[in-house]
């Protein structure tokens, strides 16, 4: 599969997983299965990136984890900055 095709599949699977998680819960079997399918797509995508040396594969995971954290905090109505406060420098 081409990187562009995988990127599209990842976006669709990510949206599906978030929808399932918000509607049925994060521990629902369909949500978990969708998450595992997303993991496989991300692994395939990272393998292609490593093979073609296009980018740092961890960037994809890092961006996804930040997105997932913000989505979860938003769904739980917890402020992201209350969990990860921004450091104030100066007075």
HELIX and SHEET records of a PDB file:
HELIX    1   1 UNK A    3  UNK A   24  1                                  22    
HELIX    2   2 UNK A   29  UNK A   52  1                                  24    
HELIX    3   3 UNK A   58  UNK A   75  1                                  18    
HELIX    4   4 UNK A   80  UNK A   83  1                                   4    
END                                                                             
